[in-house]
Amino acid sequence: MQALDPLLKDGRPHTYRSGFLAQPVVRFTGQRDASGLLKDGFLTSFVNISRVQRVNNLDEYGGTLDGWLSTLSQLGFHACHLRIYGMLQPWRRGQVEGITLRFAHLNLTLGDIVLLWHTDHPDRLAVDLGTGLERLAWARTQTRWNELIYGRFAYAAPLATLDAVRTATLLLGSGIAPAARGAGGGTRRVVGTIAPDAVRLGVSAVVRDAHGYWSLFSPLSVPWPEVARAVETEMERQSGQPTPTEAGSAQHL
């Protein structure tokens, strides 16, 4: 909701950002199975595709949903396989209320569309439509999840390690160094889940691959060799055991 804060919370007639946005994000709330592993369709880091904008009435809200269904149709999602579901009972968070509807293709939920307004000023309306790019690709291609996400590295290491390296690349590449608290605490936490035995030859190849993917959406400020070095240095710090530090070595994973 941050992009909508000026409109919904401050009463100003604009938003921080508007329109279609593609943004890499990190979330630790992905669904997990009984063993604690992420279920297929969920990642710690992914590209969030959203449409955020002010609307003046419910017709514009409906038009946003209609436009999105047309977009999905152009991507190959037939209308007869799409389903909209949810509750019309508004929820409330502070001074903001909303209604959330989810859209699914066959049995796979792709994302949601939220109508938002200020509790005391219901004329301040906005829409926030969101979905994960990787989940869209999964539903469209019917490819195995791990092969879609990790490609040639899908079976090179445990999925938890691959997810952690992918996420650490985004965080470190964005300049968020490991730290005891704050955003850096997330980086330290993520690196701590990388299995040392699975990356005995280093992480540079996986980092380079992930770095290239994230850079498609927003250039990362830290080059991939430095990211690989930072991951291995943090792993060494946490384990107390030496790990490879030559990020460009051809011997790496």
Phi, psi and omega per residue, in radians:
M1 nan -0.095 -3.026
Q2 -1.036 -0.669 3.138
A3 -1.098 -0.405 -3.098
L4 -1.715 -0.015 -3.057
D5 -0.965 -0.762 -3.140
P6 -0.994 -0.678 -3.111
L7 -1.347 -0.875 -2.987
L8 -1.426 -0.549 -3.044
K9 -1.889 -0.570 -3.057
D10 -1.795 -0.163 3.100
G11 1.327 0.294 3.112
R12 -1.604 2.557 -3.018
P13 -1.443 0.718 3.111
H14 -2.718 2.982 3.061
T15 -2.123 2.858 3.104
Y16 -1.137 -0.713 3.120
R17 -2.449 2.726 -3.095
S18 -2.619 2.624 3.113
G19 1.717 -2.833 3.124
F20 -1.382 2.282 -3.123
L21 -2.276 2.377 3.026
A22 -2.012 2.013 -3.005
Q23 -2.424 2.149 3.015
P24 -1.149 2.358 -3.118
V25 -2.356 2.794 3.054
V26 -2.127 2.196 3.101
R27 -2.408 2.389 -3.130
F28 -1.735 0.363 -3.017
T29 -1.880 0.195 -3.133
G30 -1.057 2.523 -3.125
Q31 -1.158 2.460 -3.105
R32 -2.214 2.735 3.115
D33 -1.486 -3.046 -3.059
A34 -1.102 -0.448 3.137
S35 -1.539 -0.022 3.116
G36 1.607 0.044 3.126
L37 -1.499 2.564 3.097
L38 -1.074 2.373 3.081
K39 -1.291 2.757 3.050
D40 -0.975 2.387 -3.127
G41 1.708 -0.089 -3.106
F42 -2.185 2.470 3.134
L43 -2.424 2.727 3.016
T44 -1.302 -0.533 3.094
S45 -2.287 2.408 -3.102
F46 -2.775 3.005 3.117
V47 -1.703 2.037 3.119
N48 -1.582 2.097 3.065
I49 -1.733 2.090 -3.074
S50 -2.357 2.764 2.983
R51 -2.213 1.998 -3.076
V52 -2.120 2.186 3.129
Q53 -2.871 2.815 3.047
R54 -1.381 2.491 3.026
V55 -2.238 2.702 -3.091
N56 -1.731 -0.339 -3.113
N57 -2.809 3.075 -3.102
L58 -1.178 -0.476 3.117
D59 -1.108 -0.692 3.113
E60 -1.184 -0.621 3.069
Y61 -1.082 -0.824 3.093
G62 -1.084 -0.643 3.112
G63 -1.125 -0.621 3.091
T64 -1.115 -0.766 3.114
L65 -1.134 -0.741 3.132
D66 -1.086 -0.730 3.111
G67 -1.105 -0.655 3.125
W68 -1.197 -0.687 3.088
L69 -1.095 -0.633 3.082
S70 -1.147 -0.682 3.102
T71 -1.107 -0.789 3.117
L72 -1.063 -0.674 3.119
S73 -1.083 -0.715 3.122
Q74 -1.163 -0.420 3.114
L75 -1.469 -0.076 3.093
G76 1.847 0.114 3.108
F77 -1.583 1.795 -3.069
H78 -1.146 2.424 -3.074
A79 -0.999 -0.567 -3.098
C80 -1.224 -0.238 3.130
H81 -1.798 0.013 -3.137
L82 -1.673 2.508 -3.106
R83 -2.416 2.371 3.052
I84 -1.901 2.244 -3.132
Y85 -2.532 2.852 -3.131
G86 2.598 -3.003 -3.133
M87 -2.017 2.460 3.117
L88 -1.532 -0.014 3.073
Q89 -1.272 2.074 -3.097
P90 -1.136 2.544 2.967
W91 -1.801 2.901 -3.114
R92 -2.420 2.343 3.035
R93 -2.326 1.832 -3.062
G94 1.108 -2.200 -3.123
Q95 -1.629 0.139 -3.107
V96 -1.953 2.343 3.048
E97 -2.059 2.828 -3.126
G98 -2.905 2.912 3.034
I99 -2.212 2.242 -3.106
T100 -1.944 2.176 3.020
L101 -2.059 2.438 -3.140
R102 -1.905 2.619 3.104
F103 -2.130 2.462 -3.056
A104 -2.348 2.651 3.015
H105 -1.979 2.085 -2.976
L106 0.960 -2.085 -3.120
N107 -1.830 0.202 -3.092
L108 -1.885 2.068 3.073
T109 -1.253 2.233 -3.094
L110 -1.696 -0.527 -3.095
G111 3.002 -2.811 -3.127
D112 -2.556 2.873 3.054
I113 -2.283 2.208 -3.008
V114 -2.070 2.251 2.987
L115 -1.675 2.218 -3.047
L116 -2.170 2.583 3.049
W117 -2.711 2.793 3.076
H118 -1.392 2.334 -3.065
T119 -0.958 -0.765 -3.087
D120 -1.608 -0.126 -3.126
H121 -2.392 1.273 -3.066
P122 -1.106 -0.128 3.074
D123 -1.370 -0.225 3.067
R124 -1.481 1.528 -3.078
L125 -1.849 2.535 3.070
A126 -2.613 2.759 3.109
V127 -2.138 2.452 3.102
D128 -2.313 1.849 3.138
L129 -1.865 2.291 -3.086
G130 -2.509 2.591 3.057
T131 -2.726 2.831 3.105
G132 -1.646 2.290 -3.112
L133 -1.063 -0.747 -3.125
E134 -1.123 -0.650 3.128
R135 -1.190 -0.669 3.063
L136 -1.066 -0.784 3.140
A137 -1.111 -0.660 3.134
W138 -1.111 -0.811 -3.135
A139 -1.157 -0.600 -3.072
R140 -1.339 -0.680 -3.021
T141 -1.660 -0.371 -3.076
Q142 1.044 0.468 3.096
T143 -1.386 2.672 3.033
R144 -1.008 2.370 -3.016
W145 -0.984 -0.889 -3.077
N146 -1.135 -0.597 3.116
E147 -1.256 -0.635 3.098
L148 -1.097 -0.779 -3.027
I149 -1.378 -0.764 -2.974
Y150 -1.889 -0.087 3.057
G151 0.951 -2.226 -3.061
R152 -1.174 -0.205 3.121
F153 -1.703 0.106 -2.999
A154 -0.987 -0.535 -3.093
Y155 -2.055 0.290 -3.104
A156 -1.460 -0.319 -3.096
A157 -2.817 2.873 3.069
P158 -0.989 2.558 -3.095
L159 -1.055 -0.589 3.120
A160 -1.088 -0.655 3.115
T161 -1.230 -0.759 3.119
L162 -1.075 -0.721 3.104
D163 -1.100 -0.702 -3.127
A164 -1.175 -0.752 3.123
V165 -1.123 -0.738 3.112
R166 -1.034 -0.784 -3.116
T167 -1.237 -0.741 3.119
A168 -1.071 -0.613 3.106
T169 -1.083 -0.742 3.117
L170 -1.137 -0.791 -3.098
L171 -1.170 -0.910 -3.122
L172 -1.169 -0.655 3.106
G173 -1.131 -0.421 3.094
S174 -1.568 0.073 3.087
G175 1.557 0.236 -3.130
I176 -1.662 1.617 -3.089
A177 -1.352 2.702 3.101
P178 -1.021 2.447 -3.140
A179 -2.674 2.959 -3.102
A180 -1.294 -0.464 -3.104
R181 -2.615 3.073 -3.139
G182 1.264 -2.771 -3.120
A183 -1.023 -0.640 3.121
G184 -1.117 -0.415 3.069
G185 -1.130 -0.595 3.075
G186 -1.142 -0.718 3.108
T187 -1.075 -0.795 3.129
R188 -1.087 -0.706 3.124
R189 -1.092 -0.771 -3.121
V190 -1.124 -0.842 -3.135
V191 -1.067 -0.573 -3.138
G192 -1.149 -0.269 3.135
T193 -1.632 -0.022 3.091
I194 -1.318 2.207 -3.136
A195 -1.329 2.005 -3.098
P196 -0.995 -0.682 -3.118
D197 -1.119 -0.416 -3.101
A198 -1.451 -0.219 -3.085
V199 -2.268 0.729 -3.124
R200 -1.073 -0.493 3.125
L201 -1.631 0.195 3.091
G202 1.720 3.112 -3.051
V203 -2.116 0.101 -2.936
S204 -1.089 -0.698 -3.089
A205 -1.166 -0.731 3.123
V206 -1.179 -0.720 3.093
V207 -1.063 -0.791 -3.132
R208 -1.056 -0.722 3.136
D209 -1.134 -0.826 3.141
A210 -1.155 -0.670 3.131
H211 -1.058 -0.734 3.106
G212 -1.114 -0.660 3.135
Y213 -1.158 -0.885 -3.117
W214 -1.087 -0.584 -3.096
S215 -1.223 -0.258 3.061
L216 -1.127 -0.438 -3.035
F217 -1.871 -0.545 3.115
S218 -2.799 2.102 -3.113
P219 -0.973 2.274 3.119
L220 -1.441 2.520 -3.051
S221 -1.409 -0.332 -3.111
V222 -1.962 2.183 -3.123
P223 -1.148 2.735 -3.020
W224 -1.083 -0.621 3.110
P225 -1.068 -0.650 3.120
E226 -1.218 -0.619 3.090
V227 -1.111 -0.822 3.133
A228 -1.049 -0.763 3.112
R229 -1.066 -0.731 -3.124
A230 -1.143 -0.698 3.106
V231 -1.071 -0.847 -3.085
E232 -1.188 -0.619 3.095
T233 -1.139 -0.739 3.128
E234 -1.189 -0.661 3.074
M235 -1.075 -0.735 3.115
E236 -1.119 -0.714 3.135
R237 -1.098 -0.729 -3.085
Q238 -1.294 -0.622 -3.071
S239 -1.597 -0.412 -3.073
G240 1.357 0.090 3.140
Q241 -1.977 2.533 3.135
P242 -1.183 2.445 3.055
T243 -2.234 2.865 -3.132
P244 -1.044 2.463 3.123
T245 -2.151 -0.149 3.102
E246 -1.451 1.575 -2.989
A247 -1.086 -0.425 -3.093
G248 -1.637 0.104 -3.068
S249 -1.115 2.386 3.100
A250 -1.237 -0.163 -3.141
Q251 -1.452 -0.148 -3.041
H252 -1.247 2.844 3.110
L253 -1.002 nan nan
